[in-house]
Every structure is written in structure tokens, then in C-alpha cells.
Amino acid sequence: MKKRSDDTAKDDLPAELPTGALSRGTRGKYHKAYAAGRDTVRMVALEPDVAGEFSNAADVNAALRLVLQIRKVGKPSRRKRSA
């Protein structure tokens, strides 16, 4: 079986993923949180247009909390009505 060249390996990446995107990560950045058993560390990829609207993670979290509050206000209550 032949070894694949580096060019072939790059072709396996999705078209929307820039080739330099993989080199910017920090190895083990969230390891301590996972090792401690916390399941609150979630990694998500934001689309470029969405990511451009936020300067840091705190702003993203604030916006998501607002969306969650709005969802709660818009939901009808599940209490049964007595006749």
C-alpha cells in the first residue's frame, strides 16, 4: 500500500475549512476541565459572519443567554387547566 503524499491529505479536508485553521489550536487547552468531570466545556464552530459580530466568548455567552430567556418567555405554560 502506497503512502499518501501531503497534497493528497490536504485534499481530504472539507472545502470550507482553510488549510491554516488546524495550526491555530492550543493542545490541551480544555484538558483540565474534562479531567475534572465538568461537562460544561462545549466547542462549537461559528460561521464567519456570526463570529465577526462578537469580540470574545463572554459576548457570545451573553447573546445566547438572551436567546434562552426569550425562548422561555415565548413558551406557553404546561399546567393543566382545571374544569
C-alpha positions in Angstrom: 0.0 0.0 0.0 1.4 3.4 -1.0 1.8 6.2 1.5 -0.3 9.3 0.7 1.5 12.5 -0.1 0.9 15.7 1.9 -1.0 17.1 -1.1 -3.5 14.2 -1.1 -4.0 14.6 2.7 -4.9 18.3 2.2 -7.5 17.4 -0.4 -9.3 15.3 2.2 -10.2 18.4 4.2 -13.6 20.0 3.7 -13.6 22.9 1.2 -14.9 25.4 3.7 -12.0 24.7 6.1 -9.0 26.9 5.5 -5.8 24.8 5.5 -4.2 27.1 8.1 -7.1 26.6 10.5 -5.7 23.5 12.0 -2.5 25.1 13.1 -4.0 27.7 15.4 -5.2 25.4 18.2 -3.7 25.1 21.6 -3.1 21.5 22.6 -4.6 20.5 25.9 -6.4 23.9 26.5 -9.5 22.3 28.0 -8.0 19.1 29.3 -8.2 20.1 33.0 -11.9 20.9 32.7 -12.7 17.5 31.1 -10.4 15.6 33.5 -12.3 17.3 36.4 -15.5 15.7 35.1 -17.1 19.0 34.1 -19.3 18.7 31.1 -19.8 22.4 30.7 -17.0 22.8 28.2 -18.5 22.8 24.7 -16.7 23.6 21.5 -18.7 24.9 18.6 -17.7 26.4 15.3 -19.3 29.7 14.4 -19.9 30.7 10.8 -17.6 33.6 9.8 -20.5 36.1 9.6 -21.6 35.3 13.1 -18.1 35.2 14.6 -17.5 38.6 13.2 -20.2 40.1 15.4 -18.6 39.0 18.6 -15.2 40.1 20.1 -14.9 37.4 22.7 -16.5 34.3 24.3 -18.3 36.4 27.0 -20.2 38.3 24.4 -21.3 35.1 22.7 -22.5 33.6 26.0 -24.4 36.8 26.8 -26.2 36.7 23.5 -27.0 33.0 23.9 -28.4 33.6 27.4 -30.6 36.3 26.0 -31.9 33.9 23.3 -32.7 31.3 26.0 -34.6 33.9 28.1 -36.6 34.9 25.0 -37.5 31.3 24.3 -38.7 30.8 27.9 -40.9 33.8 27.7 -42.5 32.7 24.4 -43.4 29.2 25.6 -46.9 28.5 26.9 -47.0 27.0 30.4 -47.6 23.3 30.6 -50.0 23.5 33.6 -53.3 21.6 33.2 -56.3 23.8 33.5 -58.9 22.6 35.9 -62.5 22.5 34.7 
